[in-house]
């Protein structure tokens, strides 16, 4: 993701603390992770679901991007549940 600045929403900050996720790991996923889903109709900015790996464990980060300023806002972050995601954590399982 091409970000000039990365900010965390208050929701994302709560989730990082609740889930014991390191903020620096989230930033790395935003900068070099893989976009696995696009939500271009999200408001106020389009958002993207990103996948990254931390110590061989998957991490999902939802980031909204204000395209003109290249401001990236981390919306939420979580460790994907293997029961809900297919191998590779790139696609939700059909339930």
DSSP file (Angstrom, degrees, kcal/mol; ACC not computed):
  #  RESIDUE AA STRUCTURE BP1 BP2  ACC     N-H-->O    O-->H-N    N-H-->O    O-->H-N    TCO  KAPPA ALPHA  PHI   PSI    X-CA   Y-CA   Z-CA
    1    1 A X              0   0    0      0, 0.0     2,-1.2     0, 0.0    71,-0.1   0.000 360.0 360.0 360.0 135.2    0.0    0.0    0.0
    2    2 A X        +     0   0    0     69,-0.0     2,-0.5     2,-0.0    29,-0.1  -0.718 360.0 168.4 -92.5  90.9    1.4    3.4   -1.0
    3    3 A X        -     0   0    0     -2,-1.2    68,-0.2     1,-0.1     3,-0.1  -0.886  32.2-172.7-110.3 131.5    0.8    5.4    2.3
    4    4 A X  S    S+     0   0    0     66,-2.5     2,-0.3    -2,-0.5    67,-0.2   0.792  87.0  10.0 -81.9 -33.0    2.3    8.8    3.0
    5    5 A X  E     -a   71   0A   0     65,-1.3    67,-2.9    64,-0.1     2,-0.5  -0.994  67.3-151.7-145.5 145.1    0.9    8.5    6.6
    6    6 A X  E     +a   72   0A   0     -2,-0.3     2,-0.3    65,-0.2    67,-0.2  -0.984  17.2 178.5-120.8 127.6   -0.6    5.7    8.6
    7    7 A X  E     -a   73   0A   0     65,-2.9    67,-3.3    -2,-0.5     2,-0.5  -0.916  21.8-134.3-123.3 153.3   -3.1    6.3   11.4
    8    8 A X  E     -a   74   0A   0     -2,-0.3    67,-0.1    65,-0.2    65,-0.1  -0.914  19.0-131.6-105.7 131.2   -4.9    3.9   13.6
    9    9 A X     >  -     0   0    0     65,-2.6     4,-2.3    -2,-0.5     5,-0.2  -0.344  29.3-109.2 -68.8 162.1   -8.7    4.4   14.3
   10   10 A X  H  > S+     0   0    0      1,-0.2     4,-2.1     2,-0.2     5,-0.1   0.872 122.0  54.4 -62.4 -35.0   -9.7    4.2   17.9
   11   11 A X  H  > S+     0   0    0      2,-0.2     4,-2.3     1,-0.2    -1,-0.2   0.936 108.0  48.4 -62.0 -46.6  -11.4    0.9   17.1
   12   12 A X  H  > S+     0   0    0     62,-0.4     4,-2.6     1,-0.2    -2,-0.2   0.892 108.9  53.5 -62.7 -39.7   -8.1   -0.5   15.7
   13   13 A X  H  X S+     0   0    0     -4,-2.3     4,-2.0     1,-0.2    -1,-0.2   0.926 109.5  48.5 -61.3 -44.2   -6.2    0.7   18.8
   14   14 A X  H  X S+     0   0    0     -4,-2.1     4,-2.9     1,-0.2     5,-0.2   0.924 112.1  48.9 -60.4 -44.3   -8.6   -1.2   21.1
   15   15 A X  H  X S+     0   0    0     -4,-2.3     4,-2.5     1,-0.2     6,-0.3   0.889 107.5  54.6 -65.5 -39.5   -8.3   -4.3   19.0
   16   16 A X  H  X>S+     0   0    0     -4,-2.6     5,-2.2     2,-0.2     4,-0.6   0.937 114.6  40.5 -58.2 -47.1   -4.5   -4.2   19.0
   17   17 A X  H ><5S+     0   0    0     -4,-2.0     3,-0.7     1,-0.2    -2,-0.2   0.924 116.0  49.4 -69.3 -44.4   -4.5   -4.1   22.8
   18   18 A X  H 3<5S+     0   0    0     -4,-2.9    -1,-0.2     1,-0.2    -2,-0.2   0.861 118.3  39.5 -62.1 -35.8   -7.3   -6.6   23.3
   19   19 A X  H 3<5S-     0   0    0     -4,-2.5    -1,-0.2    -5,-0.2    -2,-0.2   0.404 107.2-120.3 -99.5   1.7   -5.7   -9.1   20.9
   20   20 A X  T <<5 +     0   0    0     -3,-0.7     2,-0.4    -4,-0.6    -3,-0.2   0.849  56.3 157.0  64.8  35.0   -2.1   -8.6   21.9
   21   21 A X      < -     0   0    0     -5,-2.2     2,-0.4    -6,-0.3    -1,-0.2  -0.749  43.7-121.0 -95.4 140.0   -1.0   -7.5   18.5
   22   22 A X    >>  -     0   0    0     -2,-0.4     4,-1.5     1,-0.1     3,-0.8  -0.668  12.0-140.5 -83.0 128.7    2.1   -5.4   18.0
   23   23 A X  H 3> S+     0   0    0     -2,-0.4     4,-2.2     1,-0.3     5,-0.2   0.857 101.7  57.9 -56.8 -38.7    1.5   -2.1   16.3
   24   24 A X  H 3> S+     0   0    0      1,-0.2     4,-2.0     2,-0.2    -1,-0.3   0.836 102.9  54.1 -62.4 -32.7    4.7   -2.3   14.3
   25   25 A X  H <> S+     0   0    0     -3,-0.8     4,-2.0     2,-0.2    -1,-0.2   0.883 107.1  51.3 -67.0 -38.0    3.5   -5.6   12.8
   26   26 A X  H  X S+     0   0    0     -4,-1.5     4,-2.3     2,-0.2    -2,-0.2   0.928 108.7  50.7 -63.6 -45.1    0.3   -3.9   11.7
   27   27 A X  H  X S+     0   0    0     -4,-2.2     4,-2.3     1,-0.2    -2,-0.2   0.906 108.6  52.4 -60.1 -42.3    2.3   -1.1   10.0
   28   28 A X  H  X S+     0   0    0     -4,-2.0     4,-2.8     1,-0.2     5,-0.4   0.900 108.3  50.4 -61.4 -40.8    4.4   -3.7    8.2
   29   29 A X  H  X S+     0   0    0     -4,-2.0     4,-2.4     1,-0.2    -1,-0.2   0.920 110.5  49.9 -63.3 -42.4    1.3   -5.5    6.9
   30   30 A X  H  < S+     0   0    0     -4,-2.3    -2,-0.2     1,-0.2    -1,-0.2   0.902 117.0  41.2 -61.5 -40.6   -0.1   -2.2    5.6
   31   31 A X  H  < S+     0   0    0     -4,-2.3    -2,-0.2    -5,-0.2    -1,-0.2   0.862 136.9   9.0 -78.6 -36.7    3.2   -1.3    3.8
   32   32 A X  H  < S+     0   0    0     -4,-2.8    -3,-0.2    -5,-0.2    -2,-0.2   0.396  96.9 113.4-129.2   2.1    4.1   -4.7    2.4
   33   33 A X     <  -     0   0    0     -4,-2.4     2,-0.5    -5,-0.4    19,-0.2  -0.102  69.1 -99.6 -72.6 175.8    1.1   -7.0    2.8
   34   34 A X  E     -B   51   0A   0     17,-2.7    17,-2.7   -33,-0.0     2,-0.6  -0.833  24.9-130.0-100.0 128.8   -1.1   -8.5    0.1
   35   35 A X  E     +B   50   0A   0     -2,-0.5    15,-0.2    15,-0.2     3,-0.1  -0.688  31.9 170.9 -75.6 119.8   -4.4   -6.9   -0.7
   36   36 A X  E     +     0   0A   0     13,-3.1     2,-0.3    -2,-0.6    14,-0.2   0.555  63.2  19.9-110.0 -11.6   -6.9   -9.8   -0.7
   37   37 A X  E     -B   49   0A   0     12,-1.2    12,-2.5    54,-0.0     2,-0.4  -0.974  62.4-151.0-155.9 145.0  -10.2   -7.9   -1.0
   38   38 A X  E     -B   48   0A   0     -2,-0.3     2,-0.4    10,-0.2    10,-0.2  -0.961   6.4-171.6-118.7 134.9  -11.2   -4.4   -2.1
   39   39 A X  E >   +B   47   0A   0      8,-3.2     8,-1.9    -2,-0.4     3,-1.5  -0.691  17.2 166.6-121.3  74.7  -14.3   -2.6   -0.7
   40   40 A X  T 3  S+     0   0    0     -2,-0.4    -1,-0.1     1,-0.3     6,-0.1   0.663  70.6  57.8 -70.4 -17.8  -14.3    0.4   -3.1
   41   41 A X  T 3  S+     0   0    0     -3,-0.1    -1,-0.3     6,-0.1     5,-0.1   0.501  78.2 120.7 -90.8  -4.6  -17.8    1.5   -2.1
   42   42 A X    <   -     0   0    0     -3,-1.5     2,-0.3     5,-0.1    -3,-0.0  -0.249  62.9 -99.6 -59.4 147.9  -16.9    1.9    1.6
   43   43 A X  S    S+     0   0    0      1,-0.2    -2,-0.1     3,-0.1    -1,-0.0  -0.928  92.5   8.8-120.9 146.0  -17.4    5.4    3.0
   44   44 A X  S    S+     0   0    0     -2,-0.3     2,-0.3     2,-0.0    -1,-0.2  -0.997 138.1   3.6 -81.4 -10.2  -15.8    7.8    3.7
   45   45 A X  S    S-     0   0    0     21,-0.1    21,-0.1    22,-0.0    -4,-0.1  -0.960  81.7 -97.4-133.3 151.6  -12.9    6.1    1.9
   46   46 A X        -     0   0    0     19,-0.5    19,-2.5    -2,-0.3     2,-0.3  -0.331  45.1-152.6 -58.5 148.3  -12.5    2.9    0.0
   47   47 A X  E     -BC  39  64A   0     -8,-1.9    -8,-3.2    17,-0.2     2,-0.4  -0.863   9.2-154.5-128.4 165.4  -11.0    0.1    2.2
   48   48 A X  E     -BC  38  63A   0     15,-2.2    15,-2.5    -2,-0.3     2,-0.6  -0.993  14.8-135.1-140.0 139.3   -8.9   -2.9    1.6
   49   49 A X  E     -BC  37  62A   0    -12,-2.5   -13,-3.1    -2,-0.4   -12,-1.2  -0.870  31.3-165.7 -94.5 124.3   -8.4   -6.2    3.5
   50   50 A X  E     -BC  35  61A   0     11,-3.0    11,-2.1    -2,-0.6     2,-0.5  -0.861  11.5-152.0-116.1 146.6   -4.7   -7.0    3.7
   51   51 A X  E     +BC  34  60A   0    -17,-2.7   -17,-2.7    -2,-0.4     2,-0.3  -0.963  22.9 160.7-116.8 130.8   -3.0  -10.2    4.6
   52   52 A X  E     - C   0  59A   0      7,-2.2     7,-2.4    -2,-0.5     2,-0.4  -0.904  31.0-123.8-138.9 171.0    0.5  -10.3    6.1
   53   53 A X  E     - C   0  58A   0     -2,-0.3     2,-0.5     5,-0.2     5,-0.2  -0.970  18.0-175.4-124.2 132.2    2.5  -12.8    8.1
   54   54 A X  E >  S- C   0  57A   0      3,-3.0     3,-1.6    -2,-0.4    -2,-0.0  -0.978  80.8 -19.6-126.9 115.5    4.1  -12.3   11.5
   55   55 A X  T 3  S-     0   0    0     -2,-0.5    -1,-0.1     1,-0.3     3,-0.1   0.907 128.0 -54.0  50.9  44.8    6.3  -15.1   12.9
   56   56 A X  T 3  S+     0   0    0      1,-0.2     2,-0.4    -3,-0.0    -1,-0.3   0.637 116.7 116.5  65.1  17.5    4.6  -17.5   10.4
   57   57 A X  E <   -C   54   0A   0     -3,-1.6    -3,-3.0     2,-0.0    -1,-0.2  -0.942  67.6-115.9-114.5 138.9    1.1  -16.5   11.7
   58   58 A X  E     -C   53   0A   0     -2,-0.4     2,-0.4    -5,-0.2    -5,-0.2  -0.396  27.7-170.1 -73.5 148.5   -1.5  -14.7    9.4
   59   59 A X  E     -C   52   0A   0     -7,-2.4    -7,-2.2    20,-0.2     2,-0.4  -0.986   7.8-154.8-138.7 127.5   -2.7  -11.2   10.3
   60   60 A X  E     -CD  51  78A   0     18,-3.1    18,-2.4    -2,-0.4     2,-0.4  -0.866  12.1-176.2-102.3 135.7   -5.6   -9.4    8.6
   61   61 A X  E     -CD  50  77A   0    -11,-2.1   -11,-3.0    -2,-0.4     2,-0.6  -0.998  14.8-152.9-131.4 128.0   -5.6   -5.6    8.5
   62   62 A X  E     -CD  49  76A   0     14,-2.6    13,-3.2    -2,-0.4    14,-1.1  -0.905  22.5-178.2 -99.4 124.0   -8.5   -3.6    7.1
   63   63 A X  E     -CD  48  74A   0    -15,-2.5   -15,-2.2    -2,-0.6     2,-0.4  -0.983  18.3-151.0-128.9 131.4   -7.2   -0.2    5.9
   64   64 A X  E     -CD  47  73A   0      9,-2.9     9,-3.2    -2,-0.4     2,-0.5  -0.794  17.0-152.7 -97.1 143.2   -9.1    2.7    4.4
   65   65 A X  E     - D   0  72A   0    -19,-2.5     2,-0.9    -2,-0.4   -19,-0.5  -0.966  15.4-155.2-127.5 123.2   -7.2    5.0    2.0
   66   66 A X  E  >> - D   0  71A   0      5,-2.6     4,-1.7    -2,-0.5     5,-1.1  -0.852  22.2-156.3 -89.4 106.9   -7.8    8.6    1.2
   67   67 A X  T  45S+     0   0    0     -2,-0.9    -1,-0.2     1,-0.2   -22,-0.0   0.822  80.4  52.3 -64.1 -38.5   -6.3    8.6   -2.3
   68   68 A X  T  45S+     0   0    0      1,-0.2    -1,-0.2    -3,-0.1    -2,-0.0   0.935 122.9  28.1 -66.9 -45.0   -5.4   12.3   -2.7
   69   69 A X  T  45S-     0   0    0     -3,-0.2    -1,-0.2     2,-0.1    -2,-0.2   0.590 100.5-129.9 -90.3 -10.2   -3.4   12.6    0.5
   70   70 A X  T  <5 +     0   0    0     -4,-1.7   -66,-2.5     1,-0.2   -65,-1.3   0.820  48.6 162.7  60.4  32.8   -2.4    8.9    0.6
   71   71 A X  E   < -aD   5  66A   0     -5,-1.1    -5,-2.6   -67,-0.2     2,-0.5  -0.733  23.7-158.7 -80.8 125.6   -3.5    8.8    4.2
   72   72 A X  E     -aD   6  65A   0    -67,-2.9   -65,-2.9    -2,-0.5     2,-0.6  -0.934   3.7-163.8-108.9 126.4   -4.0    5.2    5.3
   73   73 A X  E     -aD   7  64A   0     -9,-3.2    -9,-2.9    -2,-0.5     2,-0.6  -0.941  16.1-137.8-114.7 116.7   -6.3    4.6    8.3
   74   74 A X  E     -aD   8  63A   0    -67,-3.3   -65,-2.6    -2,-0.6   -62,-0.4  -0.623  23.0-179.4 -72.5 119.0   -6.2    1.2   10.0
   75   75 A X  E     -     0   0A   0    -13,-3.2     2,-0.3    -2,-0.6   -63,-0.2   0.891  60.5 -20.6 -88.9 -46.9   -9.8    0.3   10.7
   76   76 A X  E     - D   0  62A   0    -14,-1.1   -14,-2.6   -65,-0.1    -1,-0.4  -0.975  53.8-156.2-157.8 165.9   -9.4   -3.0   12.4
   77   77 A X  E     + D   0  61A   0     -2,-0.3     2,-0.3   -16,-0.2   -16,-0.2  -0.992  20.5 155.1-149.8 139.7   -6.9   -5.9   12.8
   78   78 A X  E     - D   0  60A   0    -18,-2.4   -18,-3.1    -2,-0.3     2,-0.7  -0.992  45.4-107.4-160.3 160.4   -7.3   -9.5   13.7
   79   79 A X        -     0   0    0     -2,-0.3   -20,-0.2   -20,-0.2    -2,-0.0  -0.866  50.0-119.3 -89.9 118.3   -5.8  -13.0   13.4
   80   80 A X        -     0   0    0     -2,-0.7     2,-0.5     1,-0.1   -22,-0.1  -0.317  20.1-119.4 -66.1 140.4   -8.1  -14.8   11.0
   81   81 A X    >>  -     0   0    0      1,-0.1     3,-1.9     2,-0.0     4,-1.0  -0.665  13.1-144.2 -77.7 121.6   -9.9  -17.9   12.3
   82   82 A X  T 34 S+     0   0    0     -2,-0.5    -1,-0.1     1,-0.3     7,-0.1   0.738  99.5  62.2 -61.9 -20.8   -8.8  -21.0   10.2
   83   83 A X  T 34 S+     0   0    0      1,-0.2    -1,-0.3     3,-0.0     3,-0.0   0.717 110.2  39.7 -73.9 -19.5  -12.3  -22.4   10.5
   84   84 A X  T <4 S+     0   0    0     -3,-1.9     9,-2.6     2,-0.1     2,-0.4   0.559 112.9  59.4-104.0 -11.4  -13.6  -19.3    8.6
   85   85 A X  B  < S-E   92   0B   0     -4,-1.0     7,-0.2     7,-0.3     3,-0.1  -0.925  78.4-120.6-124.4 144.1  -10.9  -19.0    6.0
   86   86 A X    >   -     0   0    0      5,-3.2     3,-2.7    -2,-0.4     5,-0.2  -0.251  58.2 -62.9 -71.0 166.6   -9.6  -21.3    3.4
   87   87 A X  T 3  S+     0   0    0      1,-0.3     3,-0.4     2,-0.1    -1,-0.2  -0.242 130.2  30.1 -50.3 134.4   -5.9  -22.4    3.3
   88   88 A X  T 3  S-     0   0    0      1,-0.2    -1,-0.3    -3,-0.1    -2,-0.1   0.210 108.0-112.1  94.9 -14.8   -3.7  -19.4    2.8
   89   89 A X  S <  S+     0   0    0     -3,-2.7    -1,-0.2     2,-0.2    -2,-0.1   0.758  88.8 113.5  60.8  28.2   -6.2  -17.1    4.6
   90   90 A X  S    S+     0   0    0     -3,-0.4     2,-0.4     1,-0.2    -1,-0.1   0.616  72.5  37.0-101.7 -16.5   -7.0  -15.3    1.3
   91   91 A X  S    S-     0   0    0     -5,-0.2    -5,-3.2    -4,-0.1    -1,-0.2  -0.998  80.6-116.9-142.9 134.9  -10.7  -16.4    0.9
   92   92 A X  B     -E   85   0B   0     -2,-0.4    -7,-0.3    -7,-0.2     2,-0.1  -0.383  37.5-111.1 -65.6 144.2  -13.5  -17.0    3.3
   93   93 A X        -     0   0    0     -9,-2.6     2,-0.5     1,-0.1    -1,-0.1  -0.458  29.8-111.0 -70.5 148.0  -14.9  -20.5    3.4
   94   94 A X              0   0    0      1,-0.1    -1,-0.1    -2,-0.1    -9,-0.0  -0.722 360.0 360.0 -77.6 125.3  -18.4  -21.1    2.1
   95   95 A X              0   0    0     -2,-0.5    -1,-0.1   -11,-0.0    -2,-0.0   0.434 360.0 360.0-100.8 360.0  -20.6  -21.9    5.0
